[in-house]
Amino acid sequence: MTDTAAADFRHPRRHVRLDTILRLRWLAALGQLAAVFVVAHGLEFELPVVPCLAIIALSGLVNLALQIAFNPMQRLEPLHAAALLALNIAELAGLLFLTGGLQNPFSFLFLGPVLIAATALPTRMTIALGIFAAGCAGALLFYHLPLPWDPEDPVVLPQIYLMGVWLSILLAIGVTSLYTFQVTEEARKLSDALSATELVLTREQHLTQLDGLAAAAAHELGTPLSTIFLIARELDHSVPAGSPIAGDLKTLREQAQRCRDILGKITQLSSSGAPFDRMPLSTLIEEAVAPHRDFGIDIRVRIAVAGVREPVVMRNPAILYGVGNILENAVDFARATVEVNAWWNAETVQIVISDDGPGIAPDMLRRIGEPYLSRRRAAEAQGEHVGLGLGVFIARTLLERTGAKVSFGNKTFPDHGAVVQIVWPRADFETVHPSAEAEADA
C-alpha cells in the first residue's frame, strides 16, 4: 500500500502553462523597452537604439505568434518550456552585447530564466539552461560593444574585475537555482503527500459509511423480497407434488428465505451500532492487527488492566488506517515478532508498536514521518527491505489530526528494533468522531 501510494504521487510530470511563460516574456520585453528609453532619453547616453529595439520587437513578435497559434491555457511540455526560456537568455545576451556586456549591471538578469526553470522544469533541463546562461555570460566577457556612458569620462573596468563578475554570475546561478529547486521540491512533495492523505482518508471514510448503505439496502429490498417469498410459497402449495416445477419452486422459496435472513442480520448489525459505531480500545487494536496475522510474523498483543474503565472510541478511519499502517511497517521489518502494547488511565491512552527488526537508522530517526523519506536505492543495493516513506507520513498526519502524539525511536541496546509510541489525551480519544475528520478535510 505504501509503495503504491508513493508511486502515484511522488513523480508528477511538470508542465508550465504557455500563458505563464508569455506573461514573463511580455514583462521582460516591457522592462527592456523602459530601460532603453531611460538610458537613451533620460540619461542621454549614446546607445544603439535601433538594434536594441529590433531585438525587443522580435521578442514581442514571437509572443504574438505564440498567442495566436496556440491556446495560452495549454500546458507546455518541459522541452518546449525550456526552449522558450533559452530564447529569453539568448535575447538578453543580445541586448547585453549591444550595451557593454558584463559591464552592464543588468547582466545579473541571466539568473531569471534559470530560477524559473528550477521551480518548474526537470533537473536536467535546469542544468542545461544554467550551462547555456553561463556560456552566454562567458562569451560577453570577451565580445561586446562599449558600455553606454559619458564619452568624456568613459568607464574602463579591469579584465580581472569582469572575470569576477562572470564568476559571481556563475555562482549565483548555481547556488540560487539549487536552493530554489530544493525549496520547490519540498513544497511539491508536501502538497502531493497531503493530497494522498486526503484520498486515503476519503476512502476510509466511505468504507465506514457502508454499514449505513447496507441498512438502507436491507430496508429497501425487504418489501419486494417478502413479496417474492409469499408468491413462491403460494405457488408451491398450489402445484401438485409430482409436478416437474415443484423442486424449482421449493429452491426459489428457500433462497428467498435465505436472502431475508441475510438482510435481517445486516439490519440488526446496523441498528445495534456496536460493530460499526463505537469500539473499545482492545477491539480497535484487534481490528488493526487481524489483517497482518498470516505473514509468518508473531504479533503479540498485550492490553494492560487498569483501575479505570477501558476507553471507547467512535469507529474512526483515521485511527484505524494510522495504526494499521504503522503495524504493517513493523511486520515488514520484523524478523520474527511484533509487539502491540496498550494501556490507559484517566488522562491518557497509549499504544506502543515495536518489532525485532534492524530498527530505524540514526540519520533517518529525526526525519521519520516526512513525506517520501527513504533510503531505497542504498538499501536495495545491499539487499535490505525498505518502505518507510509516504505511508508513514499519511499515518502520522491522520493520527495527529485525532489529537495523538506520535514518536519514533529504537529499543535500548542490546535489544534491537523500532518502537512507535502513539499517545492520546483520553478526552480527545473518546470524543474523536469520523465526521470531525471529514469536516477537517473540507
Solvent accessible surface area in square Angstrom, and as a share of the most:
residue,aa,sasa,rsa
1,M,124,0.55
2,T,15,0.09
3,D,75,0.39
4,T,87,0.50
5,A,16,0.12
6,A,20,0.15
7,A,76,0.59
8,D,104,0.54
9,F,44,0.18
10,R,77,0.28
11,H,143,0.64
12,P,58,0.37
13,R,176,0.64
14,R,44,0.16
15,H,56,0.25
16,V,15,0.09
17,R,86,0.31
18,L,1,0.01
19,D,15,0.08
20,T,54,0.31
21,I,2,0.01
22,L,1,0.01
23,R,162,0.59
24,L,60,0.30
25,R,2,0.01
26,W,76,0.27
27,L,124,0.62
28,A,46,0.36
29,A,7,0.05
30,L,110,0.55
31,G,42,0.40
32,Q,31,0.14
33,L,78,0.39
34,A,54,0.42
35,A,32,0.24
36,V,15,0.08
37,F,129,0.54
38,V,77,0.44
39,V,33,0.19
40,A,17,0.13
41,H,119,0.53
42,G,55,0.53
43,L,101,0.50
44,E,140,0.63
45,F,47,0.20
46,E,133,0.60
47,L,24,0.12
48,P,43,0.27
49,V,47,0.27
50,V,116,0.67
51,P,57,0.36
52,C,1,0.00
53,L,70,0.35
54,A,58,0.45
55,I,38,0.19
56,I,14,0.07
57,A,56,0.44
58,L,98,0.49
59,S,4,0.03
60,G,11,0.10
61,L,113,0.56
62,V,39,0.22
63,N,0,0.00
64,L,84,0.42
65,A,58,0.45
66,L,31,0.15
67,Q,67,0.30
68,I,148,0.75
69,A,71,0.55
70,F,101,0.42
71,N,90,0.46
72,P,38,0.24
73,M,98,0.44
74,Q,72,0.32
75,R,148,0.54
76,L,13,0.07
77,E,72,0.32
78,P,16,0.10
79,L,118,0.59
80,H,104,0.46
81,A,0,0.00
82,A,11,0.09
83,A,59,0.45
84,L,22,0.11
85,L,1,0.01
86,A,28,0.21
87,L,59,0.29
88,N,20,0.10
89,I,0,0.00
90,A,45,0.35
91,E,16,0.07
92,L,14,0.07
93,A,16,0.13
94,G,23,0.22
95,L,13,0.07
96,L,4,0.02
97,F,82,0.34
98,L,20,0.10
99,T,14,0.08
100,G,0,0.00
101,G,0,0.00
102,L,6,0.03
103,Q,33,0.15
104,N,17,0.09
105,P,105,0.66
106,F,104,0.43
107,S,1,0.01
108,F,86,0.36
109,L,95,0.47
110,F,0,0.00
111,L,33,0.16
112,G,31,0.30
113,P,14,0.09
114,V,1,0.01
115,L,51,0.25
116,I,48,0.24
117,A,0,0.00
118,A,1,0.01
119,T,51,0.30
120,A,23,0.18
121,L,1,0.01
122,P,25,0.15
123,T,64,0.37
124,R,166,0.61
125,M,27,0.12
126,T,13,0.07
127,I,100,0.51
128,A,57,0.44
129,L,8,0.04
130,G,11,0.10
131,I,118,0.60
132,F,83,0.35
133,A,0,0.00
134,A,12,0.10
135,G,44,0.43
136,C,22,0.13
137,A,0,0.00
138,G,16,0.15
139,A,50,0.39
140,L,8,0.04
141,L,6,0.03
142,F,129,0.54
143,Y,153,0.58
144,H,51,0.23
145,L,69,0.34
146,P,111,0.70
147,L,31,0.15
148,P,14,0.09
149,W,109,0.38
150,D,57,0.30
151,P,98,0.62
152,E,160,0.72
153,D,96,0.50
154,P,86,0.54
155,V,49,0.28
156,V,130,0.75
157,L,54,0.27
158,P,79,0.49
159,Q,91,0.41
160,I,138,0.70
161,Y,121,0.46
162,L,5,0.03
163,M,65,0.29
164,G,36,0.34
165,V,20,0.12
166,W,56,0.20
167,L,82,0.41
168,S,43,0.28
169,I,1,0.00
170,L,66,0.33
171,L,119,0.59
172,A,24,0.19
173,I,8,0.04
174,G,41,0.40
175,V,97,0.56
176,T,48,0.28
177,S,10,0.07
178,L,107,0.53
179,Y,147,0.56
180,T,29,0.17
181,F,44,0.18
182,Q,99,0.44
183,V,78,0.45
184,T,32,0.19
185,E,33,0.15
186,E,97,0.44
187,A,60,0.47
188,R,50,0.18
189,K,45,0.19
190,L,83,0.41
191,S,62,0.40
192,D,27,0.14
193,A,0,0.00
194,L,68,0.34
195,S,50,0.32
196,A,1,0.01
197,T,0,0.00
198,E,51,0.23
199,L,107,0.53
200,V,25,0.14
201,L,2,0.01
202,T,60,0.35
203,R,136,0.50
204,E,25,0.11
205,Q,24,0.11
206,H,104,0.46
207,L,83,0.41
208,T,23,0.13
209,Q,89,0.40
210,L,94,0.47
211,D,23,0.12
212,G,41,0.40
213,L,114,0.57
214,A,32,0.25
215,A,28,0.22
216,A,54,0.42
217,A,46,0.35
218,A,5,0.04
219,H,142,0.63
220,E,120,0.54
221,L,94,0.47
222,G,27,0.26
223,T,102,0.59
224,P,65,0.41
225,L,24,0.12
226,S,38,0.25
227,T,67,0.39
228,I,83,0.42
229,F,22,0.09
230,L,86,0.43
231,I,96,0.49
232,A,1,0.00
233,R,90,0.33
234,E,107,0.48
235,L,82,0.41
236,D,33,0.17
237,H,136,0.61
238,S,83,0.53
239,V,29,0.17
240,P,97,0.61
241,A,107,0.83
242,G,77,0.74
243,S,25,0.16
244,P,129,0.81
245,I,89,0.45
246,A,22,0.17
247,G,46,0.44
248,D,101,0.52
249,L,18,0.09
250,K,108,0.46
251,T,73,0.43
252,L,86,0.43
253,R,64,0.23
254,E,86,0.38
255,Q,84,0.37
256,A,6,0.05
257,Q,66,0.29
258,R,147,0.54
259,C,59,0.35
260,R,91,0.33
261,D,70,0.36
262,I,83,0.42
263,L,28,0.14
264,G,29,0.28
265,K,135,0.57
266,I,50,0.26
267,T,65,0.38
268,Q,126,0.56
269,L,84,0.42
270,S,24,0.16
271,S,91,0.59
272,S,73,0.47
273,G,9,0.08
274,A,67,0.52
275,P,64,0.40
276,F,59,0.25
277,D,62,0.32
278,R,109,0.40
279,M,4,0.02
280,P,46,0.29
281,L,0,0.00
282,S,38,0.24
283,T,61,0.36
284,L,0,0.00
285,I,1,0.00
286,E,79,0.36
287,E,64,0.29
288,A,7,0.05
289,V,1,0.01
290,A,52,0.40
291,P,87,0.55
292,H,24,0.11
293,R,97,0.36
294,D,135,0.70
295,F,133,0.56
296,G,77,0.74
297,I,23,0.12
298,D,69,0.36
299,I,10,0.05
300,R,109,0.40
301,V,50,0.29
302,R,120,0.44
303,I,58,0.30
304,A,43,0.33
305,V,148,0.85
306,A,35,0.27
307,G,91,0.87
308,V,61,0.35
309,R,157,0.57
310,E,50,0.23
311,P,0,0.00
312,V,39,0.23
313,V,0,0.00
314,M,35,0.15
315,R,50,0.18
316,N,0,0.00
317,P,1,0.01
318,A,0,0.00
319,I,0,0.00
320,L,23,0.12
321,Y,17,0.06
322,G,0,0.00
323,V,2,0.01
324,G,12,0.12
325,N,3,0.02
326,I,6,0.03
327,L,1,0.01
328,E,39,0.18
329,N,13,0.07
330,A,9,0.07
331,V,12,0.07
332,D,67,0.35
333,F,42,0.17
334,A,12,0.09
335,R,151,0.55
336,A,54,0.42
337,T,24,0.14
338,V,0,0.00
339,E,45,0.20
340,V,1,0.01
341,N,32,0.16
342,A,0,0.00
343,W,103,0.36
344,W,21,0.08
345,N,68,0.35
346,A,63,0.49
347,E,120,0.54
348,T,49,0.29
349,V,0,0.00
350,Q,23,0.10
351,I,0,0.00
352,V,19,0.11
353,I,2,0.01
354,S,7,0.05
355,D,7,0.03
356,D,31,0.16
357,G,0,0.00
358,P,91,0.57
359,G,22,0.21
360,I,13,0.07
361,A,23,0.18
362,P,115,0.72
363,D,94,0.49
364,M,17,0.08
365,L,54,0.27
366,R,232,0.85
367,R,122,0.44
368,I,9,0.04
369,G,9,0.09
370,E,68,0.31
371,P,22,0.14
372,Y,11,0.04
373,L,13,0.06
374,S,36,0.23
375,R,112,0.41
376,R,76,0.28
377,R,215,0.79
378,A,54,0.42
379,A,8,0.06
380,E,99,0.45
381,A,90,0.70
382,Q,131,0.58
383,G,69,0.66
384,E,98,0.44
385,H,102,0.45
386,V,23,0.13
387,G,9,0.09
388,L,29,0.15
389,G,9,0.08
390,L,1,0.01
391,G,0,0.00
392,V,3,0.02
393,F,19,0.08
394,I,0,0.00
395,A,0,0.00
396,R,69,0.25
397,T,23,0.14
398,L,0,0.00
399,L,0,0.00
400,E,81,0.36
401,R,83,0.30
402,T,6,0.04
403,G,32,0.31
404,A,8,0.06
405,K,149,0.63
406,V,5,0.03
407,S,46,0.29
408,F,34,0.14
409,G,19,0.19
410,N,62,0.32
411,K,61,0.26
412,T,115,0.67
413,F,179,0.75
414,P,105,0.66
415,D,90,0.46
416,H,93,0.41
417,G,2,0.02
418,A,14,0.11
419,V,37,0.21
420,V,13,0.07
421,Q,65,0.29
422,I,0,0.00
423,V,38,0.22
424,W,0,0.00
425,P,61,0.39
426,R,19,0.07
427,A,73,0.57
428,D,59,0.31
429,F,0,0.00
430,E,34,0.15
431,T,101,0.59
432,V,15,0.09
433,H,75,0.34
434,P,15,0.09
435,S,51,0.33
436,A,51,0.39
437,E,6,0.03
438,A,45,0.35
439,E,129,0.58
440,A,67,0.52
441,D,48,0.25
442,A,121,0.94
